[in-house]
Amino acid sequence: MTDIAISARGLGKRYKRLIRSEQHDSVRDIIGAKLGSMFQSKGAREEQTKRNTFWALSNADFDIRRGENVGIIGLNGAGKSTLLKLLSRITVPTTGVAHIHGRLGALLEVGTGFHHELTGRENVFLYGSILGMSRKEVAAKFDAIIDFAEIAEFIDVPVKRYSSGMYVRLAFAVAAHLDPDILLLDEVLAVGDFAFQRKCMNFARQLEQKGSTILFVSHNMFSIKNMCQRVIYLKKGQIVYDGPTTEGLKLYEDDSRLADAPWFKEADENRSIQFTDVQILGETGLPSSVFNFGERMTVRLRYKTNGRVIRPDFRIGLDRDDDIQCTTFSTMSDGIDIPFVEGEGVIELRTPPIKLVSDLYVANIVVRDAQSRMICAQIGGHFHVKHPILTATAYGVYHEAGDWRMSASGAAEAPRMEALHGAS
């Protein structure tokens, strides 16, 4: 048996752009367009085809060995989901070929394969059959699937009443219990809660120990770092890096600086305000990516506007790299009234002492307008907080020393408490 689970050579997918002028409302319009194209020169037709199409993925070459966990990373529109759709045979490639060796399970979109009018129980059997499981196999694994999904009390409720999180729990549970040789995951864990995400990652590690291969698409670098030993980094449909996770994440972090936040959906070229530079500075006033627990941070932002922005609310959110929101600084909530901004300018925040535990964090920079609409959201940059004792696994996100008192007396009356003092 070959040691290669997935092999891709020259893999590419081209899509046609939807051009409004090409939308025809009548037979006359269609015939006119066809006749017009017939009288075009070959060069003109080729140029028009080039303008009206784009390559979501092009010339992808890679081999993935059995038992590897590989992260597929890249900014929005890089071609990550297209790659998984090609590998799962949902989409036919325009160029190249991909060879899959083994039983493949894919969870590419929330609720793919579910029928909204059917119950959770019925959809387990439906989705299982779509993935290639027999009814007997689904029945044998049914209790384990429901236990994993943690939705037993809703299993006979139509899934149209499920939340997106419940969809993910059930769909992941079915796909995972396929016992696949290869499992493709596309950002599905972003919908589940943190406890379920950790459960899924642990389950993925169990699959890995059995020799399964996992391809995982995510904007969550914390999950990538914990699950994957290797990353494939896509940029504008091209593979620009394929190798160890640490180096790949460093490239991604450098490229993602000032990129649109992945959850920001209102981006366009004519936005009213945009950040053009960001600096994260330590207490020395020099750029820093590592901060001691209790150190103050300065975030300096340079912006430009497209016209006047009335009463903007500048926000800087410090989030753990697994998307846990830790704190947000806001000019509005801090009582800073900015009547308007126009042209270019600089705004700077000096934080109080950072009391976050040791981990990797990201500064997200956001602007809301006078109606509290989000008009800009960009990734400011990543930074680490270090502490010899306080780690995320033991202490959560935030820590502030408390006042501790105790009494050696066990008497029923009110004890005489004495203050305890830690090391200064």
C-alpha positions as CSV (number, residue, x, y, z in Angstrom):
1,M,0.0,0.0,0.0
2,T,1.3,3.4,-0.9
3,D,2.5,5.7,1.9
4,I,0.9,8.7,0.1
5,A,-2.7,9.6,1.1
6,I,-3.2,12.5,-1.3
7,S,-1.2,13.5,-4.4
8,A,-2.0,16.6,-6.5
9,R,-0.3,17.6,-9.7
10,G,-1.1,20.8,-11.6
11,L,-4.4,21.1,-9.8
12,G,-6.4,24.2,-10.8
13,K,-9.9,25.6,-10.9
14,R,-11.1,28.5,-13.0
15,Y,-14.4,30.2,-12.5
16,K,-16.3,32.7,-14.7
17,R,-17.0,36.1,-13.2
18,L,-20.7,37.2,-13.2
19,I,-20.8,40.2,-15.4
20,R,-24.0,42.2,-15.1
21,S,-23.8,43.3,-18.7
22,E,-23.9,39.6,-19.8
23,Q,-27.2,38.9,-18.0
24,H,-29.8,38.7,-20.8
25,D,-33.5,39.1,-20.2
26,S,-34.7,38.0,-23.7
27,V,-34.0,35.7,-26.5
28,R,-33.1,38.7,-28.7
29,D,-30.4,39.7,-26.2
30,I,-29.0,36.2,-26.1
31,I,-28.9,35.9,-29.9
32,G,-27.3,39.4,-30.2
33,A,-24.6,38.5,-27.8
34,K,-23.8,35.2,-29.6
35,L,-23.7,36.9,-33.0
36,G,-21.4,39.6,-31.5
37,S,-18.9,37.1,-30.2
38,M,-18.9,35.3,-33.6
39,F,-17.6,38.4,-35.3
40,Q,-14.9,39.1,-32.7
41,S,-11.3,38.3,-33.6
42,K,-9.6,35.3,-31.8
43,G,-7.4,37.7,-29.8
44,A,-10.4,39.8,-28.7
45,R,-12.3,36.6,-27.7
46,E,-9.3,35.4,-25.7
47,E,-8.9,38.8,-24.0
48,Q,-12.6,38.9,-23.1
49,T,-12.4,35.3,-21.7
50,K,-9.3,36.3,-19.6
51,R,-11.2,39.4,-18.2
52,N,-14.3,37.4,-17.4
53,T,-12.6,34.5,-15.6
54,F,-10.4,34.0,-12.6
55,W,-8.3,31.2,-11.2
56,A,-9.5,30.3,-7.6
57,L,-6.6,27.8,-7.5
58,S,-3.8,27.2,-10.0
59,N,-0.9,24.8,-10.5
60,A,-1.1,23.2,-7.1
61,D,1.5,20.4,-6.6
62,F,1.8,18.5,-3.3
63,D,1.9,15.1,-1.6
64,I,0.4,14.3,1.8
65,R,1.5,11.2,3.6
66,R,-0.7,8.9,5.6
67,G,-1.1,10.0,9.2
68,E,-0.3,13.7,8.6
69,N,-2.3,16.6,10.0
70,V,-2.0,19.4,7.5
71,G,-3.3,22.9,7.9
72,I,-4.5,24.8,4.9
73,I,-4.1,28.6,5.6
74,G,-4.5,31.8,3.7
75,L,-6.4,35.1,3.7
76,N,-10.0,35.3,2.4
77,G,-10.2,34.3,-1.2
78,A,-6.9,32.5,-1.2
79,G,-8.4,29.3,-2.6
80,K,-8.5,27.1,0.6
81,S,-12.1,26.0,0.3
82,T,-11.7,25.5,-3.5
83,L,-8.8,23.1,-2.8
84,L,-10.9,21.0,-0.4
85,K,-13.9,20.9,-2.8
86,L,-11.6,19.6,-5.6
87,L,-10.1,16.9,-3.3
88,S,-13.6,15.8,-2.1
89,R,-14.8,15.6,-5.7
90,I,-17.5,18.2,-5.2
91,T,-15.9,20.3,-7.9
92,V,-14.2,19.1,-11.1
93,P,-10.7,20.6,-11.7
94,T,-10.1,22.8,-14.7
95,T,-6.5,21.5,-14.9
96,G,-4.5,18.8,-13.2
97,V,-5.4,15.8,-11.2
98,A,-5.7,14.7,-7.6
99,H,-5.3,11.1,-6.5
100,I,-7.0,10.0,-3.2
101,H,-5.8,6.8,-1.6
102,G,-8.3,5.7,1.1
103,R,-11.8,6.3,2.5
104,L,-12.5,10.0,2.5
105,G,-14.8,12.0,4.8
106,A,-15.5,15.7,4.3
107,L,-17.2,18.3,6.4
108,L,-17.0,21.4,4.2
109,E,-20.1,23.4,5.0
110,V,-22.4,23.5,8.0
111,G,-25.2,21.0,7.4
112,T,-24.1,19.9,3.9
113,G,-26.2,16.8,3.2
114,F,-28.9,17.6,5.8
115,H,-32.5,17.8,4.8
116,H,-34.2,20.6,6.8
117,E,-37.5,18.9,7.2
118,L,-36.1,15.7,8.5
119,T,-35.2,15.1,12.2
120,G,-31.7,14.8,13.5
121,R,-32.1,11.0,13.7
122,E,-33.2,10.8,10.1
123,N,-30.4,13.1,9.0
124,V,-27.8,10.9,10.7
125,F,-28.8,8.0,8.4
126,L,-29.1,10.3,5.4
127,Y,-25.8,12.0,5.9
128,G,-24.1,8.8,6.7
129,S,-25.2,7.2,3.4
130,I,-24.0,10.3,1.5
131,L,-20.6,9.8,3.1
132,G,-20.6,6.2,2.1
133,M,-21.7,4.3,5.2
134,S,-24.2,1.5,5.1
135,R,-27.4,1.7,7.1
136,K,-26.2,-1.1,9.2
137,E,-22.9,0.7,9.9
138,V,-24.8,3.9,10.9
139,A,-27.1,2.0,13.2
140,A,-24.1,0.3,14.9
141,K,-22.5,3.7,15.5
142,F,-25.7,5.7,16.2
143,D,-25.4,5.9,20.0
144,A,-21.7,6.9,19.8
145,I,-22.6,9.6,17.2
146,I,-25.3,11.1,19.4
147,D,-23.2,11.0,22.5
148,F,-20.4,12.8,20.7
149,A,-22.7,15.5,19.3
150,E,-24.3,16.0,22.8
151,I,-27.8,16.7,21.4
152,A,-29.7,13.6,22.5
153,E,-32.7,15.5,23.7
154,F,-33.1,17.1,20.3
155,I,-32.4,14.1,18.1
156,D,-36.1,13.7,17.0
157,V,-36.5,17.5,16.3
158,P,-36.5,18.6,12.7
159,V,-33.0,20.1,12.0
160,K,-34.6,23.3,10.6
161,R,-35.0,24.2,14.3
162,Y,-31.3,23.6,15.1
163,S,-28.8,26.3,15.7
164,S,-25.7,26.5,13.6
165,G,-23.8,25.1,16.5
166,M,-26.1,22.1,16.7
167,Y,-25.7,21.5,13.0
168,V,-21.9,21.4,13.4
169,R,-22.0,19.1,16.4
170,L,-24.2,16.5,14.6
171,A,-22.5,16.8,11.2
172,F,-19.0,16.5,12.6
173,A,-20.0,13.6,14.7
174,V,-21.3,11.7,11.7
175,A,-18.3,12.5,9.5
176,A,-15.8,11.6,12.3
177,H,-17.5,8.2,13.0
178,L,-17.1,7.3,9.3
179,D,-13.7,6.2,10.5
180,P,-12.2,7.8,7.5
181,D,-8.6,7.3,6.2
182,I,-8.7,11.0,5.2
183,L,-10.8,13.7,6.8
184,L,-11.3,17.2,5.3
185,L,-12.5,20.0,7.6
186,D,-13.3,23.5,6.3
187,E,-13.6,26.0,9.1
188,V,-16.5,24.1,10.7
189,L,-15.1,24.3,14.3
190,A,-15.5,28.1,14.2
191,V,-19.2,27.7,14.9
192,G,-19.0,25.3,17.9
193,D,-18.3,26.4,21.4
194,F,-14.7,26.2,22.9
195,A,-15.4,22.9,24.8
196,F,-16.7,21.2,21.6
197,Q,-13.8,22.6,19.6
198,R,-11.4,21.0,22.0
199,K,-13.3,17.7,22.0
200,C,-13.1,17.7,18.2
201,M,-9.4,18.4,18.2
202,N,-8.9,15.5,20.7
203,F,-10.9,13.3,18.4
204,A,-8.8,14.3,15.4
205,R,-5.7,13.4,17.4
206,Q,-7.2,9.9,18.0
207,L,-7.9,9.6,14.3
208,E,-4.3,10.6,13.6
209,Q,-3.0,8.0,16.1
210,K,-5.0,5.4,14.1
211,G,-3.1,6.5,11.0
212,S,-5.8,8.8,9.5
213,T,-4.9,11.9,7.4
214,I,-6.5,15.2,8.3
215,L,-6.6,18.4,6.2
216,F,-7.9,21.4,8.2
217,V,-8.8,24.8,6.8
218,S,-9.1,27.5,9.4
219,H,-8.4,31.2,10.2
220,N,-7.9,30.1,13.7
221,M,-4.1,29.8,14.0
222,F,-4.4,28.5,17.6
223,S,-6.2,25.4,16.3
224,I,-3.8,25.1,13.4
225,K,-0.8,25.3,15.7
226,N,-2.2,22.6,18.0
227,M,-3.5,20.2,15.4
228,C,-1.0,20.4,12.5
229,Q,2.6,19.6,12.1
230,R,2.6,21.0,8.5
231,V,0.8,23.9,6.7
232,I,0.2,24.7,3.1
233,Y,-0.1,28.4,2.7
234,L,-2.2,29.7,-0.2
235,K,-2.1,33.2,-1.6
236,K,-4.3,34.3,-4.5
237,G,-4.7,30.7,-5.5
238,Q,-1.0,29.8,-5.5
239,I,0.9,27.7,-3.0
240,V,3.5,30.0,-1.6
241,Y,4.7,27.8,1.3
242,D,4.5,24.1,2.2
243,G,6.4,23.0,5.3
244,P,6.6,23.1,9.1
245,T,3.8,24.9,10.9
246,T,5.8,27.4,12.9
247,E,7.5,29.0,9.8
248,G,4.3,28.9,7.9
249,L,2.3,30.7,10.6
250,K,5.0,33.4,10.8
251,L,4.6,34.1,7.1
252,Y,0.8,34.2,7.5
253,E,1.0,36.6,10.4
254,D,3.3,38.9,8.5
255,D,1.0,38.9,5.4
256,S,-2.2,39.2,7.5
257,R,-1.1,42.5,9.1
258,L,-3.6,45.1,8.1
259,A,-5.6,42.6,6.1
260,D,-9.4,42.6,6.5
261,A,-10.5,40.7,9.5
262,P,-12.0,37.3,8.3
263,W,-15.3,38.1,10.0
264,F,-15.6,41.5,8.3
265,K,-18.1,41.3,5.4
266,E,-18.5,44.9,4.3
267,A,-15.1,45.4,2.6
268,D,-15.0,47.3,-0.6
269,E,-12.6,49.5,-2.5
270,N,-14.5,52.7,-1.7
271,R,-14.7,52.3,2.1
272,S,-14.8,55.5,4.0
273,I,-11.8,54.8,6.3
274,Q,-8.9,52.4,6.2
275,F,-5.8,51.8,8.4
276,T,-2.6,52.1,6.4
277,D,-0.1,51.3,9.2
278,V,0.0,49.9,12.7
279,Q,2.7,49.7,15.3
280,I,2.6,47.7,18.5
281,L,5.1,49.3,20.9
282,G,6.5,48.2,24.3
283,E,7.2,50.4,27.3
284,T,10.6,51.3,25.7
285,G,8.7,52.9,22.8
286,L,10.2,50.4,20.4
287,P,8.1,47.9,18.3
288,S,7.6,44.6,20.2
289,S,5.9,41.3,19.7
290,V,6.6,39.9,23.2
291,F,5.2,41.6,26.3
292,N,5.8,40.7,30.0
293,F,2.7,40.2,32.1
294,G,1.8,43.6,33.5
295,E,3.6,45.6,30.9
296,R,1.8,48.5,29.2
297,M,1.3,48.5,25.4
298,T,1.1,51.3,22.9
299,V,-0.9,50.7,19.7
300,R,-0.2,53.5,17.1
301,L,-2.6,53.6,14.1
302,R,-2.3,55.5,10.9
303,Y,-5.5,55.9,8.8
304,K,-6.8,57.6,5.7
305,T,-10.4,58.4,4.9
306,N,-12.4,58.7,1.7
307,G,-14.3,61.9,2.7
308,R,-15.4,63.0,6.2
309,V,-16.3,60.3,8.8
310,I,-18.6,61.7,11.4
311,R,-18.2,60.7,15.1
312,P,-16.1,57.6,14.5
313,D,-15.6,55.1,17.3
314,F,-12.1,53.7,17.1
315,R,-11.8,50.3,18.8
316,I,-8.8,48.0,19.5
317,G,-9.7,44.5,20.6
318,L,-7.2,42.2,22.1
319,D,-8.3,38.6,21.3
320,R,-6.6,35.3,22.1
321,D,-5.5,33.6,18.9
322,D,-8.4,31.0,19.2
323,D,-10.8,34.0,18.8
324,I,-11.6,34.3,22.5
325,Q,-12.3,38.0,23.0
326,C,-10.3,39.2,26.0
327,T,-10.9,43.0,26.1
328,T,-11.8,45.9,23.8
329,F,-10.6,49.5,24.1
330,S,-13.1,52.0,22.6
331,T,-12.8,55.8,22.2
332,M,-16.6,56.0,22.7
333,S,-16.8,53.8,25.8
334,D,-13.7,55.6,27.2
335,G,-15.5,59.0,26.9
336,I,-13.4,60.3,24.0
337,D,-15.6,62.4,21.6
338,I,-14.2,62.7,18.1
339,P,-16.5,65.0,16.1
340,F,-15.0,63.8,12.7
341,V,-11.9,62.6,10.9
342,E,-10.9,63.5,7.4
343,G,-7.9,62.9,5.2
344,E,-4.9,61.2,6.9
345,G,-4.1,61.0,10.6
346,V,-2.7,59.1,13.5
347,I,-4.5,57.8,16.6
348,E,-2.7,56.1,19.5
349,L,-3.8,54.0,22.5
350,R,-1.7,53.4,25.6
351,T,-3.2,50.5,27.5
352,P,-3.3,49.9,31.2
353,P,-0.9,47.1,32.4
354,I,-1.7,44.0,30.3
355,K,-2.8,41.3,32.7
356,L,-3.3,38.5,30.2
357,V,-1.9,35.1,30.8
358,S,0.9,33.6,28.7
359,D,-0.3,32.9,25.2
360,L,-0.5,34.3,21.6
361,Y,-2.9,37.2,21.0
362,V,-4.0,39.4,18.1
363,A,-4.9,43.1,18.1
364,N,-8.0,43.7,15.9
365,I,-8.6,47.3,14.9
366,V,-12.2,48.4,14.1
367,V,-14.0,51.6,13.3
368,R,-17.8,52.1,13.8
369,D,-19.7,55.1,12.5
370,A,-22.2,57.3,14.3
371,Q,-24.9,54.7,13.7
372,S,-22.6,52.0,15.3
373,R,-22.2,50.3,11.9
374,M,-18.8,48.6,11.4
375,I,-17.1,50.4,8.5
376,C,-13.6,49.0,8.9
377,A,-12.1,45.9,10.6
378,Q,-8.5,44.9,10.0
379,I,-5.9,42.7,11.7
380,G,-3.5,44.9,13.6
381,G,-0.9,42.2,14.4
382,H,0.0,39.3,16.7
383,F,1.9,39.5,20.0
384,H,2.8,37.1,22.9
385,V,2.4,37.6,26.6
386,K,4.9,35.8,28.8
387,H,4.8,34.9,32.5
388,P,6.7,32.1,34.3
389,I,3.6,30.7,36.0
390,L,0.4,32.0,34.4
391,T,-0.4,29.9,31.4
392,A,-3.7,29.6,29.5
393,T,-4.2,26.0,30.4
394,A,-4.2,26.7,34.1
395,Y,-5.5,30.2,34.5
396,G,-7.8,31.1,31.6
397,V,-7.3,34.5,30.0
398,Y,-7.0,37.2,32.7
399,H,-5.4,37.3,36.1
400,E,-5.3,40.0,38.7
401,A,-3.8,39.3,42.2
402,G,-6.5,39.2,44.9
403,D,-6.3,40.0,48.6
404,W,-6.0,36.8,50.6
405,R,-6.7,36.3,54.3
406,M,-6.9,33.2,56.5
407,S,-7.3,32.1,60.1
408,A,-5.8,29.1,61.8
409,S,-8.8,29.0,64.1
410,G,-11.6,26.5,63.5
411,A,-13.9,28.1,66.1
412,A,-17.6,28.7,65.2
413,E,-17.3,32.4,66.1
414,A,-16.2,34.8,63.5
415,P,-12.4,34.1,63.0
416,R,-9.7,36.7,63.3
417,M,-8.4,36.9,59.8
418,E,-4.8,37.8,59.0
419,A,-3.6,39.2,55.7
420,L,-1.4,37.0,53.5
421,H,1.3,38.7,51.4
422,G,2.9,37.3,48.4
423,A,6.4,38.0,47.1
424,S,6.7,41.6,45.9
